[in-house]
């Protein structure tokens, strides 16, 4: 073999070595970038989940208004539970002389926030023509909350709602007591029940004229 041929062979070998070296570098860089990207994605997902855990929704008549960030878990549970109870009472007991409006608030919203104990109460009031009487009389009923107590020392959480019904009759105002009790359990959040809570064993303790 001539010197020229040998030099040519060495050149080809060196070129192949350089190509192999560059390929290895590209492979190493790709692996490092993939590893870094994976770590960043995991970190971002974790931070997003942690942030979501601290986001709680402010509700009005079952409709989501805004998400608020609360780091104190106990305070968040207070807001969530008391808000669920207050919102349910507003939807179920605040009534306008409009059967479609009453049905929409109760059947499409309030009943999803509670168990069959509330369904039984609703059926009983229907049988007594309570809602038809409201619609025919033109009464408007509002709910005024005085206090909500939730006992977090046991589960399901027992609660008591104390307030009043403000009844508007032809320009006159009358009041009725509204004292109820029940329990709260955690459930899955759904479009019809954003809080992920449900009222069970609901009972009206006092609804007398004041």
Buried (B, 14 or more C-beta within 10 A) or exposed (E): EEEEEEEEEEEEEEEEEEEEEEEEEEEEEEEEEEEEEEEEEEEEEEEEEEEEEBEBBEBEEBEEEEEEEBEEEEEBBBBBBBBBBBBBBBBBBBBBBBBEEBEEBBEEBBBBBBBEBBBEBBEEBEEEEBBEEBBEEEBBBBBEBEEBEBEEEEEBBBBBBBBBBBBBEEEEEEEBBBBBBBBBBBBEEEEEBBBEBBBBBBEBEEEEEE
